[in-house]
């Protein structure tokens, strides 16, 4: 199982703290996360994604026990 956690405005706006998915790659991760969390796929794809504390790679494979974090990019001013 992959633990998926949400941070920042994404968590505040949706009220979703975390979900678990059985994904083997990034495509499955986005699809399953959207289904389980109810968060729009487009919104998820616009987030910064970290896997085990490191920025994701384009074709990164996922392993059982990985932790994925979604964070909406923010800007200040």
C-alpha positions as a printed NumPy array, in Angstrom:
array([[  0.   ,   0.   ,   0.   ],
       [  1.085,   3.535,  -0.777],
       [  0.27 ,   6.19 ,   1.826],
       [ -0.847,   9.411,   0.141],
       [ -0.923,  12.591,   2.261],
       [ -2.251,  16.047,   1.413],
       [ -0.882,  19.357,   2.679],
       [ -1.546,  23.09 ,   2.613],
       [ -4.519,  24.545,   0.816],
       [ -5.315,  21.18 ,  -0.752],
       [ -5.984,  19.688,   2.678],
       [ -7.843,  22.782,   3.889],
       [-10.049,  23.05 ,   0.796],
       [-10.94 ,  19.353,   0.571],
       [-10.813,  18.24 ,   4.198],
       [ -8.927,  15.118,   3.1  ],
       [ -5.845,  14.307,   5.175],
       [ -4.702,  11.044,   3.582],
       [ -5.692,   7.93 ,   1.616],
       [ -4.001,   4.646,   0.728],
       [ -3.7  ,   3.279,  -2.799],
       [ -2.205,   0.262,  -4.591],
       [ -0.325,   2.04 ,  -7.37 ],
       [  2.765,   0.802,  -9.201],
       [  3.439,   3.928, -11.292],
       [  2.55 ,   7.616, -11.473],
       [ -0.43 ,   7.174, -13.805],
       [ -2.041,   4.7  , -11.415],
       [ -1.162,   6.933,  -8.472],
       [ -3.02 ,   9.933,  -9.899],
       [ -6.041,   7.894, -10.994],
       [ -6.463,   5.94 ,  -7.757],
       [ -5.787,   8.983,  -5.589],
       [ -8.452,  10.989,  -7.42 ],
       [-10.971,   8.151,  -7.045],
       [-10.33 ,   7.554,  -3.341],
       [ -9.958,  11.184,  -2.251],
       [-12.61 ,  12.786,  -4.437],
       [-10.062,  15.413,  -5.481],
       [-10.207,  16.369,  -9.151],
       [ -7.499,  14.741, -11.296],
       [ -6.583,  18.114, -12.839],
       [ -6.023,  19.565,  -9.364],
       [ -3.782,  16.649,  -8.381],
       [ -1.703,  16.979, -11.541],
       [ -1.113,  20.651, -10.711],
       [  0.406,  19.81 ,  -7.325],
       [  4.008,  19.415,  -6.294],
       [  4.508,  15.724,  -5.545],
       [  7.112,  14.246,  -3.228],
       [  7.811,  10.531,  -2.835],
       [  9.566,   9.52 ,   0.359],
       [ 10.55 ,  13.166,   0.853],
       [ 12.055,  13.68 ,  -2.614],
       [ 10.584,  15.394,  -5.667],
       [  8.961,  12.878,  -8.02 ],
       [ 10.506,  11.825, -11.294],
       [  8.459,  11.627, -14.505],
       [  8.31 ,   7.816, -14.811],
       [  8.989,   6.917, -11.205],
       [  7.959,   3.453, -10.064],
       [  6.275,   3.074,  -6.707],
       [  6.889,   0.423,  -4.088],
       [  4.811,  -0.95 ,  -1.251],
       [  5.349,   1.256,   1.798],
       [  6.161,   4.444,  -0.123],
       [  4.779,   7.735,   1.183],
       [  3.54 ,  10.281,  -1.344],
       [  2.821,  13.915,  -0.48 ],
       [  0.721,  16.311,  -2.56 ],
       [  1.231,  20.026,  -2.001],
       [ -0.471,  22.827,  -3.939],
       [  2.125,  25.343,  -5.141],
       [  1.541,  28.696,  -3.5  ],
       [  2.674,  32.191,  -4.15 ],
       [  3.154,  35.083,  -1.852],
       [  3.03 ,  38.754,  -2.294]])
